[in-house]
Amino acid sequence: MTPEEFRAHGHRAVDWIADYLAGIESHPVRSRVRPGEVRSALPEHPPERGEPFDAVLADLDRVLLPGVTHWQHPSFFAYFPANASGPGILGDLLSAGLGVQGMVWATSPACTELETVVVDWLAELLGLPKAFRTDAAGGGVIQDSASSASLVALIAALRRAGGGVVADRGIAGHYRLYVSSQTHSSLEKAARVTGIGAANVRLVDVDPDTLAMDSAHLRRLLAEDRAAGAVPAMVCATVGTTSTAAVDPVPEIGAVCREHGVWLHVDAAYAGVAAVCPELRWIDDGVAEYADSYATNPHKWLLTNFDCTVLWLADRAPMIDALSILPEYLRNPATTSGEVIDYRDWQVPLGRRFRALKLWAVLRWYGAEGLRAHIRTGVALAAELAELVAADPAFELWRPQRFGLVCFRPLWPGLPDAEADAATMALLEWLNDSGDLYLSHTKVPVGHERVLLRMAIGAPATERRHVLAAWERIRAGYALTARERGV
Ligand code: PLP
């Protein structure tokens, strides 16, 4: 494709995206295709001869679009949001256009230096500690995901706990990772990947009402494990858990970590970006004093297209010691001078995209004011919905309700718990099948596990009318399901 051909097709592709976003409400939120339907509509073999790009766009409409779930739809309330925005999309496009591979500073200095600037900017916007700034001992780095951030943090924590021994001889089965039942599954995955092993992940109790980690139990587990000769490597506290947006008490957990000299990672993948609002700055409580590493995802709720997680460290040295390998083919004067950052030593892969461009574009387009307005809209709509749920005797609101997430349970008087949960799941499927909205669910331990519906508000296009329409739909679905089940 020549630059002129690219210009023509590029204009059409941008028009396609603009039309898609303008008309997004015309699509069912959740794709209705059956398993295999998209694949069977595509040719079995690759084309022998090149095809016009218009044919790709035509198949995008005809074959792929029905198989797309529309995450940017204003009535997408499932999981957590995965915000895309104009500046985020354009930043990603520019990154693709430059086609830069920023593995070391020398392969594209701007890629590294812009990243250093934007992660420092974001630390400032979120009120994160000075130690996380690159000109201090720490620094931030963009990762593809919070899962990778947790993995890198754990690798660094193991390095600090075990010195060079871990990198050289493996971990010999005696390291431990501490999480709660509410911690994201990526932490167990990190334990598997690093070789700590799932069996050495210790589950700290949670408070039954708030689902926040119990720091007293953590203290007991750490003492027990130390007495038994194990080495506690890392504790992961979460601010905004995946299920219910619960908040672990970071200051208390941090104090326990400090007593035991254990690495504290704070996973604020979803909620951390909300600290852009001063009234939500409490999100950072305990981070400056105790966190060795901290991660949040601009790709969830901060208008930046997937993928963009920022991981900060209070001290970058253990991570770099653990991950830096300099083969001959990567040697270059800038690296050996020690004057530059090579972010390849701050992540698992070698290669890296110019992700800073999209975050830069987002921060510049919205400014701190625009980012705050976006978060505040989600928080206010969620609070309004929570009031409606709480006022309706057919539903029970999960408290504490936090950030843009509202969890609740329909009540099915007379039905035993298992049947009540089945009715809740049937209602969920009925709603999601309608194509008008998309919710997700979770299970919480209230005595035993019970199903909750989750409604996460925070897509850039979501307005009050979408939330109110969703609530009316939920109530109508409830009335129908209740009648069917004789409630
Ligand atoms: N941590 C928390 C608290 C999350 O909610 C999630 C995803 O929802 C993750 C980690 C994993 O995020 P990612 O998809 O960026 O790996």
Residues whose N, C-alpha, C, O or C-beta is under 5 A from the ligand:
A	BS01	PLP	S145 A146 S147 H184 S186 G240 T241 T242 D267 A269 Y270
